[in-house]
Amino acid sequence: MVHGLRPLGLVGLAVVALGVLPGCVPYKTYRDTKNKLAQAVDANADLVKRYNEAIQKLNGRSPIVMGNGSQAELAALRAEKEQLQKRLDSMEFTPEELNRLSERGVGLERGGLQLGEALLFAPGEHKLKPGAARALDAVARVIQSNYPDDTLIIEGHTDDQPLRKSAPRYQYNMNLGYQRAAAVFKYFNDHGIPEKRMIIHAYSFNKPINPAIRGTKEGQRQNRRVVVRRGGFSI
């Protein structure tokens, strides 16, 4: 080791990776960047710690011996765990990307990007609305910019209601879910994402967001969606 030099820590390595070196930019810019990176590392570590603590608390609760107060505590812990999970999932995208996607109606779903029926399709249809392009273009830009070589899994989900007006064309919800995923697949393919990088899954109503309310109007609304995932995050 050269005398007088100190090994770079994680934050120092991140600064180098970003091309920010003390000799290349004003010291204040370097210092501010280093401080922001350190804060991000600390915040992420704290988030992971809190998530693990929530899991441990949940695993230590037995429904058999719980009273009403403990049941309320368990519900609160589950809600906290779900919120922390959403925040951990969102770490795959920068705050700027999430903001742009959110402005276009795109949400997060356990590591994937969720596009609701109202954003993409008319009820019981698989043809994309003209306004769907804005959201799909935003998703495609993030994919092409950040994950140009990753496989994408495009999931089609429906509610649990039997088809009525569109039954002659689709017959089953599974078919409608597939056709909707295929419509998103075709849009991406037409806009530069090759077929070999995409896989279509149809789930019909078999993967509701919240099984407890799947039969309610709100649960049905939530479940009518297309989800786009990177291959490594398929669940």
C-alpha positions in Angstrom: 0.0 0.0 0.0 1.3 3.5 -0.9 2.1 5.4 2.3 -0.5 8.1 3.1 -3.4 6.5 1.1 -6.4 4.9 2.8 -8.5 2.1 1.3 -11.8 3.1 -0.2 -14.9 2.1 1.7 -18.3 1.3 0.1 -19.2 4.9 -0.1 -15.8 5.7 -1.7 -16.2 3.0 -4.2 -19.7 4.3 -5.1 -18.3 7.7 -5.7 -15.6 6.4 -8.0 -18.3 4.3 -9.9 -20.2 7.5 -10.4 -17.2 9.2 -11.8 -17.0 11.7 -8.9 -13.4 12.1 -7.7 -12.1 14.9 -5.5 -9.6 15.9 -8.1 -12.2 16.1 -10.9 -15.0 18.2 -9.4 -15.2 21.0 -6.8 -14.7 19.7 -3.3 -18.2 20.9 -2.2 -19.8 18.8 -5.0 -17.7 15.8 -3.9 -18.5 16.2 -0.3 -22.3 16.7 -0.9 -22.4 13.6 -3.2 -20.5 11.5 -0.6 -22.9 12.6 2.2 -25.9 11.8 0.1 -24.5 8.3 -0.7 -23.8 7.7 3.0 -27.3 8.7 3.9 -28.8 6.4 1.3 -26.7 3.5 2.5 -27.8 4.1 6.1 -31.4 4.5 5.1 -31.5 1.3 3.2 -29.7 -0.6 6.0 -32.3 0.7 8.5 -35.2 -0.3 6.2 -33.9 -3.8 5.9 -33.4 -4.0 9.7 -36.9 -2.8 10.4 -38.3 -5.3 7.8 -36.5 -8.2 9.4 -37.7 -7.1 12.9 -41.3 -7.1 11.6 -40.9 -10.6 10.2 -39.5 -11.8 13.6 -42.3 -10.2 15.5 -44.9 -11.9 13.2 -43.2 -15.3 13.5 -43.4 -15.0 17.3 -47.2 -14.5 17.4 -49.5 -17.5 17.8 -53.1 -16.9 16.8 -54.2 -19.7 19.2 -53.3 -17.7 22.4 -54.2 -14.2 21.2 -56.9 -12.0 22.6 -58.6 -9.2 20.8 -55.8 -6.7 21.7 -53.1 -9.1 20.4 -55.1 -9.6 17.2 -55.1 -5.9 16.6 -51.4 -5.8 17.2 -50.9 -8.6 14.7 -52.9 -6.8 12.1 -50.8 -3.6 12.7 -47.6 -5.7 12.3 -48.8 -7.2 9.1 -49.6 -3.8 7.7 -46.2 -2.5 8.7 -44.5 -5.5 7.0 -46.5 -5.0 3.8 -45.5 -1.3 3.7 -41.9 -2.1 4.3 -42.0 -4.8 1.6 -43.3 -2.2 -0.9 -40.5 0.2 0.0 -37.9 -2.5 -0.4 -39.4 -3.5 -3.7 -39.2 0.1 -4.9 -35.4 0.1 -4.4 -35.1 -1.4 -7.9 -36.0 2.1 -9.3 -34.7 5.5 -8.6 -36.9 8.1 -7.0 -37.0 10.1 -10.2 -38.1 7.0 -12.2 -40.8 6.2 -9.6 -42.1 9.7 -9.7 -42.4 9.7 -13.5 -44.1 6.3 -13.5 -46.5 7.3 -10.7 -47.4 10.5 -12.7 -48.5 8.2 -15.5 -50.6 5.9 -13.3 -48.0 3.1 -12.9 -47.7 1.5 -9.5 -45.5 -1.1 -7.7 -46.4 -4.7 -7.0 -43.8 -6.7 -5.3 -40.9 -5.9 -7.5 -43.0 -5.4 -10.6 -44.7 -2.5 -12.3 -48.5 -2.6 -12.1 -50.9 -1.1 -14.7 -54.5 -1.1 -13.8 -57.4 -2.0 -16.2 -58.7 1.6 -16.2 -55.3 2.8 -17.5 -55.1 0.3 -20.4 -58.4 -1.2 -21.4 -62.1 -0.7 -21.6 -64.1 -3.1 -19.3 -64.1 -6.6 -20.8 -61.8 -5.7 -23.7 -58.1 -6.3 -24.6 -57.6 -3.6 -27.1 -55.3 -0.9 -25.7 -56.9 2.5 -25.1 -55.2 5.4 -27.0 -54.2 6.9 -23.7 -52.4 3.8 -22.6 -49.3 4.8 -24.7 -48.2 7.4 -22.2 -47.9 4.8 -19.4 -46.5 2.0 -21.5 -43.9 4.4 -23.0 -42.7 5.3 -19.5 -42.3 1.7 -18.5 -40.5 0.8 -21.8 -38.0 3.7 -21.2 -37.2 2.5 -17.7 -36.8 -1.1 -19.0 -34.6 -0.1 -22.0 -32.5 2.2 -20.0 -31.9 0.2 -16.8 -32.4 -3.5 -17.9 -31.6 -3.7 -21.6 -30.8 -7.5 -21.5 -33.3 -8.7 -18.9 -36.2 -11.0 -19.6 -39.6 -9.5 -18.9 -42.6 -11.4 -17.6 -45.9 -9.8 -18.5 -48.8 -11.0 -16.4 -52.5 -10.7 -17.2 -54.8 -10.6 -14.2 -58.6 -10.3 -14.1 -61.3 -10.3 -11.4 -63.4 -13.3 -10.4 -66.6 -12.3 -12.1 -67.9 -14.4 -15.0 -67.6 -12.7 -18.4 -70.9 -11.4 -19.8 -70.9 -9.2 -22.9 -67.4 -10.4 -24.0 -68.0 -14.1 -23.2 -68.5 -15.1 -26.8 -65.0 -13.8 -27.7 -63.0 -14.8 -24.7 -65.1 -17.6 -23.0 -62.9 -17.6 -19.9 -61.2 -14.9 -17.7 -58.0 -16.8 -18.4 -58.3 -16.0 -22.1 -59.0 -12.3 -21.4 -56.0 -12.1 -19.1 -53.8 -13.6 -21.7 -55.1 -11.3 -24.5 -54.4 -8.3 -22.3 -50.9 -9.4 -21.5 -50.4 -10.1 -25.2 -51.5 -6.6 -26.1 -48.8 -5.1 -23.8 -46.3 -7.6 -25.2 -47.1 -6.4 -28.8 -46.8 -2.8 -27.8 -43.4 -3.3 -26.3 -42.3 -5.4 -29.3 -43.5 -2.6 -31.6 -41.4 -0.1 -29.6 -38.1 -1.9 -29.6 -38.2 -4.7 -27.0 -37.5 -8.0 -28.9 -39.8 -10.9 -28.6 -37.1 -13.2 -27.3 -36.9 -11.0 -24.1 -40.5 -11.4 -23.2 -42.7 -14.1 -21.6 -46.5 -13.9 -21.2 -48.3 -15.4 -18.1 -52.1 -15.4 -17.7 -53.4 -15.8 -14.1 -57.1 -14.9 -14.5 -58.3 -14.3 -10.9 -55.9 -16.8 -9.3 -53.4 -14.2 -7.9 -55.5 -11.5 -6.2 -53.7 -8.6 -4.6 -55.7 -9.1 -1.3 -57.5 -12.5 -1.1 -59.6 -11.3 1.8 -61.5 -8.8 -0.4 -61.2 -10.5 -3.8 -65.1 -10.8 -4.1 -65.7 -7.1 -3.2 -66.0 -4.3 -5.8 -62.7 -2.8 -4.6 -60.9 -6.1 -4.6 -62.2 -6.8 -8.1 -61.0 -3.4 -9.3 -57.5 -3.9 -7.8 -57.2 -7.3 -9.5 -58.0 -6.2 -13.0 -54.4 -5.4 -14.0 -51.3 -6.1 -16.0 -48.0 -6.5 -14.1 -44.6 -6.2 -15.8 -41.7 -7.9 -14.0 -38.0 -8.5 -14.6 -37.5 -12.3 -15.0 -35.5 -12.6 -11.8 -38.4 -11.2 -9.8 -41.2 -13.5 -10.9 -43.2 -14.9 -8.0 
